[in-house]
């Protein structure tokens, strides 16, 4: 009885936290997305209006219809999904061997290697993205180096294009892929690989039949941690991207701060959240398989 | 060959003409051969396996027995191919295993932790090796089914390992190691993770299965009871070397040295010197027992130092003590450890030396002896084992 109570009491804090800082703000955004824009402070119509016949509810789905009427939004969503998806894949292809290597490294090295993965977090994210501008720009470090060695004769276009955005996202989010993969692979009992070898698996076959399926929860967790923030990413496409790298995060920013159209901006945000439920559902299934 | 139930029905030979373990032990023809195998984990360091030579017959149930760190597991891993010997050769059915990786060796291992694949069902675990060999689904299914029947797990084929009890997991691991019909099955402490009752039942089960399918078993264990009750022959290992090789009774009743006598079972040691000889008998004066022991042994020079090993169950107790005579000691019961089927008695001699005697509890009521009671101890001359230092 008291045990059950205590178990529930432990959950109060995280639930209260989620309710206060996630659910309430989300409901506010949802409310704004159902309003109309208005000139004033705040710049939208109230949900409840006091008219002649008492209180009346004011909601409209016009903002959502607007998202479909202008192809800009759809393109921005698809672009964001493309950038986030490709970056997640690249992070996985780079991060898996890194995590695997760290797990297989001598025990004394592992701490240091993990530290190196986390080390970039010691510098502000914004500063690191700015640093890439210095590296990638026309007379930046990389181009100057290549020009000086005579490998190229004209500066390469490394900045303000899709390449720079991919680079920025992969660079920024790689640790979020490596760490859950490391945690997952570290749990793998080496005896399982010996058992696979004993039963006739060459090393790469053992990887395919044992290591890879058993690391799926880590892959799912890492992919979520990269994909979800990458979809809404604003800073990286804004600083490193060009005109062809329109992402939904940038559109959201523009609606809020340039157009001051809060209802449409809120609708963009809500639609993005709904969109992200799809990959989360997939990942949940993978994560649940581990215990099933 | 598919392990159809009909092929399994004969206990003495299977379809390939595999000889039963009993027949094999009597006429040893090497099937697994280890020649001067040495393994060092660090170059120039101590040898984990030190010049081990060993022959195992086809169909035999062979046990490597020793304390932890004696090199028995390393030896098993060498045979499995997970480690490479620094010196020596390992031959399996005449073929040198040097350079043969684990995935092509005709050897399967049952791991101490069982190492079942957690993402696969029982049936998928057992089928793993067959699928890896590229067998068709319709060939695999009957073999997996027959093997699961053999270990009595048919009804659990669809479960995942974490849904099984320890004993069931152990049987899945066994089935997985047997299903490919390897030339040799390696068992690394197969019963260590089971509770006592299940362990005893499983011993009989393992022997039954091994006889039925006729595959050669190589068992590694630190549990002497396990080795003695299952194996046809035992190699006792210590510090990387085989210190004695023989059948379970040979190992128990004629240990080659003090280490073996001490490691296998319980033993009372006495040291003394030869006082005289009398035909096949030797009289040894043991100061710590304050008595002369008469033991069966070939003649030795008077005054030679010897050690005598006397097992607790070879001692008879009587109360009150009779007149002192040949191989008669008198002592006082200091403690009794009641074990149900038998009791162990700690007996203190007049010299202060204590020794242990074990007697079966043949009667239900009225314990035969009490603490503090004065008792006489007797034993046959043939009960003692003599070691020369």
Interface residues (C-beta under 8 A of the other chain):
Chain A: X189 X191 X192 X194 X195 X196 X197 X198 X199 X200 X201 X202 X205 X209 X210 X213 X214 X289 X292
Chain B: X80 X82 X101 X102 X103 X104 X107 X108 X109 X111 X113 X115 X116 X117 X118 X119 X128 X129 X132 X133 X160 X176 X180
